[in-house]
Amino acid sequence: MASLAWMFDCLDQQLFILARGSAMKTLLPEGYDASLYGGYATSIFVAGWATGGLIFGSVGDRIGRAKTLTITVLMYSVFTGLSALSKGWIDFAIYRFITGLGVGGVFGLAVALTADALPDHARAGALGTLQALSAVGNVAAGLISMWVGGLVESKAISPDFSWKLMFLVGAAPAFLVVFIQLKLKEPEKWVKAREAGRVAGVAFGSYSSLFGVARWRRSALLGMVLCVAGVIGLWGIGFFSPELVGGVIEKSLVEANVPANEIAGAKARWIGINSIVQNIGAFIGMILMTKLAQKMGRKPAFAIAFVAALLATVGFFQFFGGKGDVWMSAIMGGCQLALFAGFAIYLPELFPTRLRSTGVSFCYNVGRFVAASGPFTLGALQAHLKAGATTTEAKLDAFRNAATYMSGIFLLGLIVLLFLPETKGKPLPEDA
């Protein structure tokens, strides 16, 4: 159930990424920069994600992981559907913020639920697989995008309605999961710890407790910085690959004299193909990261993944040149998303039961307040670099260079690794 919640969460995230460009063009008045406002919408969504992580991580430690997970899934499914009813950029951004609140709560809760429910020997493999299965949700989003692109090409629907249909379709499966989760029981480990905590007067889900003890404070702050490097790399750079792919494909279609009324559908189809390829690579990368973390240790696996993510991201944005280069998306997706399998395995190993959901959510989600600047920075840097550019090629080059410069964020992850502990082969920590 934790994997399903996270898988459909990622489906909704990816649908937003794929539909973002079309939505901005429909919702913005003529003359507004759709790419720039797409960056704003992404930053608002990520900020909501961070806020939800801060709130629901703490709630999960206090009232239960399963119960809180059900609330967050219901929230993101309902407001994903409502996004399709947007009339302008402002209400779209509000829906995305509230969707982000629900999305933000899911990861920490799903990871804590799984970590508390499974024995030590199975925990790392299960958590890495939970994160890898998120790629299934992402691939499903790509298939939905291709299906909708086909409807546009066949003129069954208009391009302006395509992004609305994607949000409506994406909301349905997550909403159904809520009814199954209502019967989900809390992990026995958490139930016993919560009861003992009530007797002893120990605080669960308390941020003052998280930051009041040096050991947990250090883990929270360093873990947050580790996640910031990966989140900015993915959400501030990697998940803007549709903009580059769409721009390159559109340019090639124009040069091939494809009729103007066929370009939108073909472009949407190739963006969908790119997303599928990117996430197939992500699935493989996350499985490999899980194996590396189990065999070599958490820190060596992270070091390899951060270097690989830097090289793969720069390579993709500098050298992607058309349909024949779509394989590069798989390499970038595998390297960037491998880091997130590492987060799923490593973060719960830094905190005790009473603070596990709180600590994991803080690291993974609250760092997104910082990471929310990533899409904005990319958009602003792109706008600066393309100032004066008059050709499509020059504008694409500006986008390539902006993404390349920002890829240096992966180096931050390498630096913070030096100050974090190795947890391979150790039991989950407790206060005692």
DRENFI-106556 format. One line per field, with one value per residue (C-alpha): residue number from 1; y, z, x. Coordinates in Angstrom, 3 decimals. Each point is the difference from the previous one (the first is absolute). Example, Ala and Ser with C-alpha at 12.3 -4.5 7.8 and 13.67 -1.06 7.14 Angstrom:
2
sevo	c(1,2)
Y	c(-4.500,3.440)
Z	c(7.800,-0.660)
X	c(12.300,1.370)
This chain:
432
sevo	c(1,2,3,4,5,6,7,8,9,10,11,12,13,14,15,16,17,18,19,20,21,22,23,24,25,26,27,28,29,30,31,32,33,34,35,36,37,38,39,40,41,42,43,44,45,46,47,48,49,50,51,52,53,54,55,56,57,58,59,60,61,62,63,64,65,66,67,68,69,70,71,72,73,74,75,76,77,78,79,80,81,82,83,84,85,86,87,88,89,90,91,92,93,94,95,96,97,98,99,100,101,102,103,104,105,106,107,108,109,110,111,112,113,114,115,116,117,118,119,120,121,122,123,124,125,126,127,128,129,130,131,132,133,134,135,136,137,138,139,140,141,142,143,144,145,146,147,148,149,150,151,152,153,154,155,156,157,158,159,160,161,162,163,164,165,166,167,168,169,170,171,172,173,174,175,176,177,178,179,180,181,182,183,184,185,186,187,188,189,190,191,192,193,194,195,196,197,198,199,200,201,202,203,204,205,206,207,208,209,210,211,212,213,214,215,216,217,218,219,220,221,222,223,224,225,226,227,228,229,230,231,232,233,234,235,236,237,238,239,240,241,242,243,244,245,246,247,248,249,250,251,252,253,254,255,256,257,258,259,260,261,262,263,264,265,266,267,268,269,270,271,272,273,274,275,276,277,278,279,280,281,282,283,284,285,286,287,288,289,290,291,292,293,294,295,296,297,298,299,300,301,302,303,304,305,306,307,308,309,310,311,312,313,314,315,316,317,318,319,320,321,322,323,324,325,326,327,328,329,330,331,332,333,334,335,336,337,338,339,340,341,342,343,344,345,346,347,348,349,350,351,352,353,354,355,356,357,358,359,360,361,362,363,364,365,366,367,368,369,370,371,372,373,374,375,376,377,378,379,380,381,382,383,384,385,386,387,388,389,390,391,392,393,394,395,396,397,398,399,400,401,402,403,404,405,406,407,408,409,410,411,412,413,414,415,416,417,418,419,420,421,422,423,424,425,426,427,428,429,430,431,432)
Y	c(0.000,2.342,-0.726,0.610,3.305,1.132,-1.394,1.950,3.012,-0.121,-0.504,3.300,1.744,-1.165,0.931,3.530,0.094,-1.285,2.210,3.135,1.565,-0.455,1.204,3.184,0.804,-0.408,1.812,2.957,3.156,0.418,1.327,-1.651,-2.297,-3.517,-1.448,2.636,-0.435,-3.767,0.426,2.090,-2.647,-2.703,2.032,0.506,-3.731,-0.892,2.544,-1.655,-3.337,1.293,1.381,-3.288,-1.909,2.228,-0.407,-3.607,-1.507,1.172,-1.020,-3.500,-0.536,1.212,-1.686,-2.758,-0.489,-1.903,2.404,3.100,-1.605,-0.469,3.693,1.140,-2.304,1.300,3.574,-0.333,-2.036,2.443,3.118,-1.569,-0.426,3.542,1.332,-0.885,2.553,2.923,3.189,1.942,-0.216,1.045,-2.659,-2.603,0.935,-0.228,-3.506,-1.041,1.329,-2.009,-3.062,0.528,-0.095,-3.527,-1.096,1.264,-2.175,-3.278,-0.799,0.308,-1.867,-2.805,-0.435,0.044,-2.438,-2.438,0.406,-0.664,-2.972,-2.034,-1.757,1.454,-2.510,0.873,3.735,1.436,-2.138,0.777,3.747,0.129,-1.945,2.313,2.921,-1.892,-0.748,3.741,-0.252,-2.132,2.980,2.238,-2.370,-0.160,3.806,-0.184,-2.504,2.290,2.892,-2.069,-1.053,3.607,1.074,-2.553,1.436,3.467,-1.259,-1.704,3.210,-1.897,2.719,3.461,0.766,2.349,-2.888,-2.517,1.048,0.014,-3.575,-1.061,1.378,-1.604,-3.415,0.290,0.711,-3.151,-2.856,1.825,0.758,-3.720,-0.896,2.023,-2.541,-2.848,1.913,0.578,-3.594,0.243,-0.637,1.832,-1.829,-1.917,1.616,3.490,-1.028,-1.392,2.949,2.471,-1.699,-0.081,3.645,0.973,-1.744,1.573,3.416,-0.115,2.396,-1.510,2.090,2.961,2.438,1.361,-3.556,-0.493,3.124,-0.130,-3.058,0.504,-3.434,0.399,3.675,-0.840,-2.808,2.262,2.911,-2.026,-2.328,3.022,1.378,-3.427,-0.035,3.604,-0.965,-2.835,1.859,3.091,-2.243,-1.857,2.627,3.043,-1.582,-3.609,0.349,2.934,-2.385,0.113,3.667,-0.869,-3.115,1.845,2.927,-2.210,-2.201,3.017,1.560,-3.224,-0.319,3.576,-0.601,-3.156,2.114,-1.919,1.802,2.416,-1.646,-3.345,1.318,0.285,-3.646,-1.317,2.127,-1.313,-3.584,0.384,1.723,-3.044,-2.384,1.938,-0.236,-3.764,-0.514,2.294,-1.949,-3.453,1.164,1.313,-3.410,-1.722,2.686,-0.308,-3.801,0.292,2.616,-2.348,-2.787,2.339,1.342,-3.541,-1.237,2.985,2.128,3.068,2.674,-1.609,-0.649,3.638,1.233,-2.028,1.144,3.723,-0.107,-1.996,2.421,2.993,-1.531,-1.383,3.271,2.131,-2.540,-0.065,3.745,0.681,-2.767,-0.967,0.711,-1.853,-3.208,-2.171,1.308,-0.932,-2.770,2.745,0.648,-3.528,0.619,3.335,-1.411,-3.000,2.098,2.741,-2.283,-2.437,2.640,-0.245,-3.743,0.894,2.523,-2.628,-2.453,2.402,2.613,-2.322,-1.372,3.417,0.392,-1.860,-1.368,3.003,2.405,-2.195,1.427,3.520,-0.287,-1.669,2.522,2.903,-1.108,-1.047,2.681,3.072,0.336,0.710,3.513,0.502,-2.280,1.981,2.659,-2.469,0.332,3.761,0.247,-2.098,2.171,3.248,-1.231,-1.150,3.380,1.766,-2.226,0.261,3.792,1.273,-3.466,0.188,-3.574,-3.190,-1.589,2.847,-0.246,-3.761,0.547,2.405,-2.675,-2.626,2.223,1.020,-3.682,-0.774,2.759,-1.097,-3.622,1.056,-0.488,-3.726,0.917,1.205,-3.560,-1.291,2.560,-0.672,-3.766,0.601,0.990,-2.723,-3.431,-3.379,-2.085,-3.245,-3.052,2.015,-0.265,2.934,2.526,0.609,2.528,-2.620)
Z	c(0.000,0.706,-3.461,-1.677,1.825,-1.126,-3.526,-0.640,1.714,-2.595,-2.786,1.002,0.269,-3.470,-1.560,1.292,-1.605,-3.329,-0.023,1.403,-3.332,-1.613,3.138,0.147,-3.655,0.549,3.339,-0.593,-1.907,-3.373,0.173,3.329,0.134,0.495,0.966,2.670,1.528,-0.260,2.240,2.423,0.092,0.668,2.816,1.589,-0.297,1.561,2.801,0.740,-0.042,2.592,2.216,-0.167,0.968,3.023,1.169,-0.795,0.993,3.549,-0.081,-1.161,3.045,2.281,-1.290,-2.221,-3.386,-1.689,1.102,-1.070,-3.296,-0.901,0.639,-2.189,-2.913,0.082,-0.035,-2.995,-2.054,0.473,-0.752,-3.000,-1.460,0.947,-1.865,-3.209,0.859,0.179,-1.760,0.355,1.213,3.577,0.823,-1.768,2.289,3.080,-0.992,-0.580,3.409,1.787,-2.115,1.151,3.636,-0.485,-2.172,2.593,2.735,-1.895,-0.292,3.674,1.086,-2.556,0.894,3.765,-0.394,-1.948,2.227,3.157,-1.490,-1.307,1.653,-0.360,-2.621,-2.367,0.638,-2.463,-2.915,0.649,0.301,-3.151,-1.861,1.334,-1.521,-3.232,-0.467,-0.146,-3.527,-0.909,0.852,-2.072,-2.990,0.308,-0.213,-3.190,-1.490,0.929,-1.680,-3.180,0.020,0.406,-2.718,-2.312,0.774,-0.880,-3.251,-0.985,0.904,2.525,2.531,-0.271,1.223,2.598,1.558,-0.061,3.270,1.774,-1.053,1.310,3.464,0.103,-0.984,2.492,2.943,-0.343,1.081,3.045,1.133,-0.172,2.159,2.866,0.454,0.317,2.428,2.407,1.187,0.297,3.528,1.730,0.333,3.282,0.701,-0.103,2.068,2.790,-0.081,0.069,3.012,1.836,-0.904,1.532,3.261,0.105,-1.224,-3.059,-2.837,-3.402,-3.169,1.901,-1.862,3.287,0.818,-3.475,0.315,3.778,-0.102,-1.721,-1.668,-1.640,-0.829,-1.843,-1.923,-0.945,-1.257,-1.882,-1.427,-1.217,-1.874,-1.534,-1.304,-1.232,-2.425,-1.450,-0.037,-1.767,-2.458,-0.851,0.380,-0.919,-2.967,-0.948,-0.016,-2.399,-2.713,-1.687,-0.799,-1.779,-1.686,-1.087,-1.354,-1.932,-1.414,-0.988,-1.771,-1.942,-0.967,-1.268,-2.024,-1.435,-1.131,2.137,-0.118,2.910,1.206,0.458,1.938,3.440,0.057,-1.275,2.519,2.874,-1.144,0.022,3.370,1.257,-1.577,1.622,3.380,-0.333,-1.011,2.804,2.589,-1.269,0.551,3.419,0.998,-0.957,1.742,3.235,0.034,-0.599,2.760,2.391,-0.806,0.366,3.343,1.306,-1.236,0.257,2.652,-0.137,-0.330,-2.802,-1.972,0.395,-1.108,-3.219,-0.658,0.450,-2.412,-2.528,0.296,-0.678,-3.106,-1.374,0.459,-1.682,-2.806,-0.650,-0.088,-2.112,-2.562,-0.392,-3.657,-1.105,0.002,-0.321,3.303,2.174,1.555,1.790,2.095,1.411,1.127,1.623,1.632,1.356,1.515,1.468,1.440,1.436,2.669,1.072,0.604,2.240,1.895,0.583,1.434,1.929,1.584,2.310,1.281,1.472,2.403,2.870,-0.280,1.730,-2.477,-3.085,-2.113,1.225,-0.730,-3.395,-1.082,1.234,-1.996,-3.163,-0.143,2.032,-1.992,-2.868,1.349,-1.179,-3.001,-1.070,-1.150,-2.561,-2.709,0.575,-0.279,-3.161,-1.562,0.990,-1.146,-3.303,-0.474,0.641,-2.364,-2.830,0.247,-3.507,-1.536,-3.190,-1.297,1.405,0.072,2.081,2.488,0.327,0.549,2.837,1.633,-0.456,1.639,2.897,0.849,-0.318,2.394,2.570,-0.103,2.350,2.832,0.008,1.401,3.170,0.621,-0.214,2.544,2.614,-0.207,1.806,3.167,0.052,1.702,-1.724,1.035,-1.955,2.216,2.993,1.651,-0.146,2.661,3.200,2.814,2.339)
X	c(0.000,2.894,1.399,-3.372,-0.409,3.449,-0.401,-3.222,1.540,2.789,-2.550,-1.606,3.373,1.019,-3.338,0.521,3.451,-1.337,-3.104,1.649,0.971,-3.424,-1.776,2.066,-0.669,-3.742,-0.266,2.322,-0.983,1.651,3.545,0.908,3.054,-1.426,3.419,0.566,-3.462,0.374,3.030,-2.057,-2.753,2.597,1.550,-3.435,-0.735,3.369,-0.566,-3.356,1.806,2.459,-2.769,-1.909,3.123,0.509,-3.602,-0.861,3.338,-0.595,-3.667,0.992,2.236,-2.779,-3.176,1.376,1.654,-2.876,-2.725,1.927,1.048,-3.674,-0.690,2.895,-0.929,-3.569,1.280,2.324,-2.486,-2.896,2.037,1.719,-3.487,-0.989,3.061,-1.833,-2.695,2.426,-1.085,3.231,3.583,-0.818,-2.607,2.171,2.900,-2.289,-1.158,3.603,1.054,-2.718,0.843,3.576,-1.095,-1.318,2.914,2.470,-1.406,0.066,3.715,0.940,-3.114,0.435,3.672,-0.647,-2.913,2.176,3.068,-2.039,-1.883,2.957,2.979,3.499,1.190,-2.878,-0.253,2.557,-1.147,-3.654,0.582,2.119,-2.679,-2.724,1.854,0.751,-3.704,-0.587,1.396,-3.029,-2.207,2.227,-0.119,-3.795,-0.032,2.050,-2.461,-2.894,1.827,0.465,-3.653,-1.135,2.439,-1.619,-3.433,1.270,1.553,-3.253,-1.848,-2.152,0.858,1.515,3.563,-1.515,-1.943,2.870,1.631,-3.383,-0.668,3.419,-0.741,-3.459,1.350,2.867,-2.290,-2.119,2.331,1.330,-3.535,-0.858,3.025,-1.478,-2.795,2.488,2.215,-2.886,0.511,3.785,1.333,2.828,3.371,0.228,3.365,-1.496,-3.060,2.205,2.386,-2.910,-1.569,3.327,0.520,-3.342,0.916,3.460,-1.161,2.309,-0.876,-0.844,0.240,1.438,2.238,1.313,1.062,1.494,2.127,0.467,2.278,3.353,0.011,-3.398,0.575,3.234,-1.690,-2.928,2.089,2.608,-2.652,-1.940,3.029,0.626,-3.585,0.146,2.788,-2.059,-3.322,1.346,1.828,-3.218,-2.742,2.046,1.785,-0.818,-3.776,0.283,1.219,-3.467,0.641,3.267,-1.391,-3.151,2.005,2.433,-2.783,-2.115,2.978,0.659,-3.688,-0.093,3.167,-1.624,-2.990,-2.486,-3.386,-0.409,-3.221,1.839,2.970,-1.690,-1.097,3.339,1.852,-2.163,0.576,3.781,-0.034,-1.916,2.514,2.838,-1.716,-0.435,3.625,1.194,-1.956,0.938,3.560,-1.049,-1.401,3.256,2.059,-1.959,0.295,3.769,0.291,-1.815,2.479,2.981,-1.220,-0.479,3.379,2.375,-1.683,-2.220,2.703,2.073,-3.200,-1.053,3.442,-0.182,-3.574,0.738,2.957,-2.033,-2.948,2.254,1.563,-3.265,-1.919,2.654,0.280,-3.751,-0.559,3.074,-0.306,-3.675,-0.711,-3.116,-2.026,3.093,1.369,-2.986,2.129,1.915,-3.105,0.275,3.579,-0.871,-3.147,1.883,2.780,-2.217,-2.701,2.561,0.581,-3.633,0.221,2.932,-2.145,-2.710,2.540,2.213,-2.262,-2.042,3.319,0.827,-2.982,-1.770,-3.558,-1.577,1.614,0.403,-2.813,0.784,3.720,-0.370,-2.643,2.099,3.053,-1.783,-2.677,0.900,3.198,-2.375,-0.514,3.567,-0.490,-3.086,2.440,1.397,-2.683,-0.151,3.791,0.043,-2.723,1.717,3.421,-1.476,-1.715,3.307,1.977,-2.542,-0.280,0.452,-0.326,-2.041,0.121,-1.533,3.470,1.434,-2.864,0.512,3.738,-0.798,-2.173,2.727,2.605,-2.268,-0.611,3.712,1.055,-2.575,1.249,2.788,-2.547,0.875,3.419,-1.742,-1.157,3.566,1.179,-2.700,0.641,3.287,-1.877,-2.669,0.270,0.100,-3.013,0.489,-0.508,-1.190,-3.451,-2.402,1.025,-1.965,0.401,1.389)
